[in-house]
Amino acid sequence: MNELEKPRPASPVDTVDIVDIALPNDYGVARRDGLVIFVPGAVIGDRVRIRISRPGKRFAYGEIIGIETPSPFRTKPACPNFGPCGGCTLQHLAYEKQIALKENYLLESLQRIGRIDITRVKRSPIVPSPDQYFYRSKLELAFGEKGGRIALGLRERVSPFRPFTGRVIPLAECRIFSPVAARLIPFFLDFAAAHRLRAFTPRTGKGFLKHLILREIKATGDVMATVETRPGKFPDPAGLIKRLADDVPVVKSLNHAVNDRTDDVIRFARVRHLYGEHSIDEQLGGLTLRVHPEAFSQPNTRGAALLYNKILESSYVTEDATVLGLYCGTGPIEIWLSKRARRVIGIDADPANIACARESCRLNNVTNCTFHQGRVEGTLPHQDLGKPDLLVVDPPRTGITPDGLNALLAINAPAITYVSCNPATLARDLRVLKDRKYSIDKIIPFDLFPHTGHLETLVFLKHL
């Protein structure tokens, strides 16, 4: 009998108590004889029977065979697609426990990565999201195929037990976006099937339809839809427009975006406006914020307004203050702060974001805001912007680059407000700022992403 023919030993089965959840994913955590066991799908407080797989010296993974005693924090997911779908990871956990775990995750990251003594820092309790469901203003659906038929949904959740295939989990609705998804998903599937359009497959590089991106203005229900495809002819736009106007009139803007890339990344090479308005307008706190297909916008607008107000109400934003916003996106924070500050400047690398920011200023008759397009690393050293009283930084999940940190520190601003969506990179950057004579004044976490492992954090720093 050769090596391949030898029977494999059965994976050990054990009963464990789940004592934690490892964020930002949904892996339950158990401990046994010095071994950390990650258990996807388990909830803190569960007692579960698991099959141990991928054992190592310090950690292993356990696949749930059965739940012996369910946790008091375990709850029934509202979405029928929860589990295989990669959109949410915590719908099976009571919301109050979700935000408690996120707060602990933030504090642990600050201590472990940032070397920050949190006992000596002013902290506010995590601010819950105003809406636990239907809070997202943007949904990015992928086209796929199932059983030889076109499908629309989200990519499968990554699992430690099987290779990631990138398959699309078909959706009929999305509980964290909007009820309108249940009307638009079958509409665009019918259009694709009628014209025999194939879904793009990253593995093969073949197919035409890539993504359907939906944006909804929560205050009005207006929707912008963008169909992203590979290069090629878009069939029968006139027919699509007529049906859309008749069947789903809440769609006020329809666009066709072309993506030359052969991976699954959404990246518009060019956008063609097909129907309705060229943009839609978000209504937020008395402001009108312009949104274009290519531009970034905060996914949880009602929750974001709470965060913006915390900055506006802080002692750092005065009537005489000059505020400089870095990684400003479409400028919502900067325009919000212009209500009080004397002068506000925003910098962002994306020209589409800057165009939206400038349009929003015109819409709101804001005259004390200016915006510059360019990378922070390249713009700050060469643009004479004066010395601001407050720096507001809102970088992507990767945090601030080393060059960006050096450019930022060279300004020597008396105060910094850091807005972060990633506790790990936040802690890393705060460690650098702390070493360069900035002290943390206050930390306020916000849950802008219910049912996921992500959170937003607002940090006020002052120069020593």
Helices and strands as residue ranges (DSSP letters): G 3-5, E 13-17, E 20-22, E 27-32, E 35-40, E 47-53, E 59-69, H 95-112, G 118-120, E 122-123, E 138-146, E 149-155, E 168-170, H 181-194, E 209-216, E 223-229, H 237-247, E 251-258, E 270-276, E 280-284, E 287-291, H 301-312, E 322-326, H 332-337, E 343-348, H 351-363, E 369-373, H 376-379, E 390-393, H 402-411, E 415-420, H 423-435, E 438-446, E 456-463
